[in-house]
Amino acid sequence: MLGISGSSRTTPSCRCEVCVAGCVTASVSQDSATVSDVTARLSFMDSTLTQPDAASLMARCWHWWQVEGQSSVQDFRKAVTYQSDGGQPTPNELQVRVSEFKALVKRAQDGKLRSDQWDPVVRNPLLWELRWMWGSLQARAYFHEPIGRFGNESVVAHIHIKQIVHQGTDADRATRAAQDREMDLAGQRIDSGAAENWGLPASDPIVNQRHS
């Protein structure tokens, strides 16, 4: 595992404003905080709604989702070898893709993602979308940033190549529907894997310092 440090924070697992406010209220009641404390905490937690730690200079070690013998590394292997013509990438192309992905994960682990490299997942506030290109292919990964015990870790729940529907009167709708299914798969993995902490801490880090 990477020897990196991060900040462990107590924030609600759901990032909606209602849950954030409820978390602050309960914390204030317990600690007998002053009005200024409430304002400061609300301001800080509101900032967590806008971007992930991966883009906030907050260090986290990124792991594959691994539950009951399944792993998102299997998704990565499928995505990294994908070709739109049904063939296989050359060894050089494959090496470039792997290197680019590892560099992107390293950037995310240091909290240095650019604004064009991530998006919130509106249909699931527990997920963020990691975005990059492999040539003309639009690659996507969905990651979760746990709180509490695993507040220094991130879990990649799913990776895929975005499928663009070009034909038909409802091509845009079909493209969105396909993308929604991929997001929902990632969300299901985060939900169902929560009881097992998504495989943490035993799950493999995506970038191992000893081998990178």
C-alpha positions in Angstrom: 0.0 0.0 0.0 1.2 3.5 -0.8 2.7 5.3 2.2 0.6 8.4 1.9 -1.2 10.4 4.5 -4.6 12.0 4.5 -7.1 13.8 6.6 -9.8 11.6 8.3 -13.0 13.6 8.7 -16.3 12.9 10.2 -18.9 13.7 7.5 -22.2 12.1 6.6 -22.1 9.1 4.1 -24.8 10.9 2.1 -23.6 14.3 0.9 -27.0 16.0 0.4 -27.5 19.3 2.2 -30.1 17.8 4.5 -27.8 15.1 5.8 -24.9 17.5 6.1 -27.0 19.9 8.1 -28.2 17.1 10.3 -24.7 15.9 10.9 -23.6 19.4 12.0 -26.6 19.8 14.3 -25.9 16.5 16.1 -22.2 17.3 16.4 -23.0 20.8 17.7 -25.4 19.4 20.3 -22.8 17.0 21.5 -19.9 19.4 21.7 -21.9 22.5 22.9 -20.4 24.4 20.0 -20.8 28.1 19.6 -22.6 29.8 16.7 -19.3 30.6 15.1 -18.4 26.9 15.3 -21.7 26.0 13.5 -21.0 28.5 10.7 -17.4 27.3 10.2 -18.5 23.6 10.0 -21.3 24.3 7.6 -18.9 26.3 5.4 -16.4 23.5 5.4 -18.9 20.7 4.8 -20.6 22.7 2.0 -17.3 22.8 0.2 -17.1 19.0 0.2 -20.3 19.0 -1.9 -18.6 20.7 -4.8 -15.6 18.4 -5.5 -14.0 15.2 -4.4 -10.8 14.9 -2.3 -9.2 13.7 -5.5 -9.4 17.3 -6.7 -8.9 19.0 -3.4 -5.3 18.3 -2.5 -6.4 15.6 -0.1 -4.3 12.4 -0.2 -6.0 9.0 -0.5 -4.8 5.6 -1.5 -6.9 4.3 -4.4 -8.1 0.6 -4.3 -10.0 -1.7 -6.6 -13.4 -2.7 -5.4 -13.1 -6.4 -4.3 -16.1 -8.3 -2.9 -16.9 -12.0 -2.8 -14.3 -12.9 -5.4 -15.2 -10.1 -7.8 -13.0 -7.1 -8.5 -13.3 -3.9 -10.6 -9.8 -4.8 -11.9 -11.7 -7.2 -14.2 -13.6 -4.2 -15.6 -10.2 -2.5 -16.2 -8.8 -5.4 -18.1 -11.9 -5.4 -20.3 -11.8 -1.7 -20.9 -8.0 -1.4 -21.5 -8.1 -4.0 -24.2 -11.3 -2.6 -25.9 -11.2 -1.6 -29.6 -14.1 -0.2 -31.4 -13.5 -2.5 -34.4 -13.6 -5.6 -32.2 -9.8 -6.2 -32.5 -7.1 -6.0 -29.9 -4.7 -3.0 -29.2 -1.0 -3.5 -30.0 1.4 -4.2 -27.1 2.6 -0.7 -27.4 -0.9 0.8 -27.3 -1.7 -1.4 -24.3 1.3 -0.2 -22.5 0.5 3.4 -23.2 -3.1 3.0 -21.9 -1.9 1.4 -18.7 0.7 4.0 -18.1 -1.8 6.8 -18.7 -4.3 5.3 -16.3 -1.7 4.8 -13.6 -0.6 8.5 -14.0 -4.2 9.6 -13.7 -4.7 7.6 -10.5 -1.5 8.9 -9.0 -2.7 12.4 -9.7 -6.0 11.6 -8.0 -4.3 10.0 -5.0 -2.5 13.3 -4.5 -5.8 15.3 -4.8 -4.6 17.0 -8.0 -7.3 16.1 -10.6 -8.1 18.8 -13.1 -11.7 20.0 -13.4 -12.0 18.2 -16.8 -10.9 14.9 -15.3 -13.9 14.4 -12.9 -17.6 15.0 -12.6 -20.2 14.4 -9.8 -22.6 11.5 -10.4 -25.9 13.3 -10.0 -27.9 10.0 -9.8 -25.7 8.8 -6.9 -24.1 11.3 -4.4 -21.8 8.5 -3.1 -20.0 8.4 -6.5 -17.7 10.5 -8.5 -16.8 10.0 -12.2 -13.2 9.9 -13.4 -12.9 10.9 -17.0 -10.1 10.3 -19.5 -9.4 9.5 -23.2 -7.6 6.6 -24.7 -7.2 7.9 -28.2 -10.7 8.4 -29.5 -12.2 6.2 -26.7 -14.0 7.9 -23.8 -13.0 6.0 -20.7 -14.9 6.3 -17.4 -14.4 5.1 -13.9 -16.7 5.6 -10.8 -15.1 6.0 -7.5 -16.3 6.3 -3.9 -14.5 8.2 -1.1 -15.4 6.5 2.2 -15.4 8.4 5.5 -14.5 7.3 9.0 -12.2 4.3 9.4 -11.3 4.3 5.7 -11.2 8.1 5.2 -7.7 7.8 3.7 -8.9 5.4 1.0 -10.9 5.6 -2.3 -12.6 2.7 -4.0 -13.0 2.3 -7.8 -16.3 0.5 -8.2 -16.5 0.2 -12.0 -14.6 1.1 -15.2 -15.9 1.0 -18.7 -15.6 2.6 -22.2 -18.5 4.9 -22.9 -20.7 3.6 -25.7 -21.9 6.3 -28.0 -25.1 5.5 -30.0 -24.8 7.2 -33.4 -27.9 6.0 -35.2 -31.6 6.3 -34.6 -34.0 9.1 -33.7 -33.3 8.6 -30.0 -29.5 8.2 -30.2 -28.8 10.7 -27.5 -31.3 9.1 -25.2 -29.9 5.7 -25.8 -26.4 6.9 -25.1 -27.5 8.4 -21.8 -29.4 5.2 -20.9 -26.4 3.1 -21.5 -24.3 5.4 -19.4 -26.9 5.4 -16.6 -26.7 1.6 -16.5 -22.9 1.7 -15.9 -23.4 4.3 -13.1 -26.1 2.2 -11.5 -23.8 -0.9 -11.6 -21.1 1.1 -9.7 -23.7 2.3 -7.2 -25.0 -1.2 -6.6 -21.5 -2.3 -5.9 -20.9 0.5 -3.4 -24.2 -0.3 -1.7 -23.9 -4.1 -1.6 -20.2 -4.0 -0.7 -20.6 -1.6 2.2 -21.0 -4.4 4.8 -17.6 -5.7 3.7 -16.0 -2.3 3.4 -15.8 -2.9 -0.3 -12.8 -5.2 0.4 -10.8 -2.7 2.4 -8.2 -2.9 3.8 -7.2 -6.1 2.1 -8.1 -5.1 -1.5 -5.3 -4.3 -3.8 -4.1 -0.7 -4.3 -4.4 0.3 -7.9 -0.9 1.9 -7.9 1.6 0.0 -5.8 4.6 2.1 -4.9 6.9 -0.9 -5.0 5.9 -1.8 -8.6 5.1 1.6 -10.1 
